[in-house]
Structures are given as structure tokens and as C-alpha cells.
Amino acid sequence: MTSHWSVLSGAAATSPPPLKTRLEEHPEEVRFERYCRLLATELTDLQRQNLHKRIAEEYVHLERLEKSQTQP
């Protein structure tokens, strides 16, 4: 029989990094995940429109960031 500790420690080994670490390394990814979670909830039309606007703004920001990193 497997102990609870080994099950928990095994799960911890495969779980994603802590949110603080992910925020420092990939803040855009964390924001996209949050927006997606919010879109899955009940929202007014205005709230949904604002989230879509924010997502579009994030994509533009990411594209600019990628372009600036690839140019010499």
C-alpha cells in the first residue's frame, strides 16, 4: 500500500512551478491563463468584451516583444 506522503510528494514533483516563479518568468502566460479562466465563468457582455480587448492587447504586446528580441 502506498503511503499518503509518497503520493503527495510524487504529485508535487510533477506539478507546475509556483505561481510566483511563473509570474517572474512568464507574466504574459499567467495573465492569459487568468483571462481564459474568467471567460469560462458567467460574465456580462461588457465584461466579456473587456476581457477580449485585454487578450488582444496582450497579443500585440507579445508580438512586439518577440520582434524586439529577434532583431539585432
N, C-alpha and C positions, 0 to 999 in steps of 0.2 A: 504494500500500500504506500502511495506517495504522500509525504507529509505536506501540510499546507505551506510550510516555508519554502520547500523546493518548488512547488507550483508557483508561488508568488515571485520567488527570485528568478525563475525561468521566464515569467511574463515580463518582469522588469528588464531583463536582458534584451528582449525583443521589442520593447515599447519605444515610441518615438522619443527624441530628446526632450528635455524640459522646455516649457514654453519660453522661459527667459532666454535660453540658449538659441532657440529658433527665432525669437524676435531680434536678437542681436545679429544673427547670420542672414536671415531671410525675412525681413519685416513685411515685404510685399506678399509673400506666400501666406503668412499668418493672417494678414488683412483679407486676402481673397477667401481663405477658409471661413473667416468670420462672416463675410458677406454672403457666402453660399449657405451657411447655417441660418442666417437671418432670412434669406429668400425662401427657405423651406418652412418658415413659420407663417402664421396669419398676419398679413400686413394690409394697410390701406393702399389704395392705388398710388397716393402721393409718396408713401414710404417706399414702396416698391420702385417707383420712378427714381427716387433719390439714391437708392442702392445701385440701380443700374447705371446711373450717372457716375457714382463713385467708382464702380468697376471699370467703366470706360476711361475715367481719369487715371486710374492705376495702370491700365494697359498702356496708355500714352506715356506715362512716366517710365514704365519698364522698357518700352521701345527706345526712348531717348537714352536711358541708362545703358542699354545694350549697345546702341550705336556709339556712344561716347567711349565705351570700353574697347570696341573693336577698331576704332580709328586711332592711327598713330599720333 
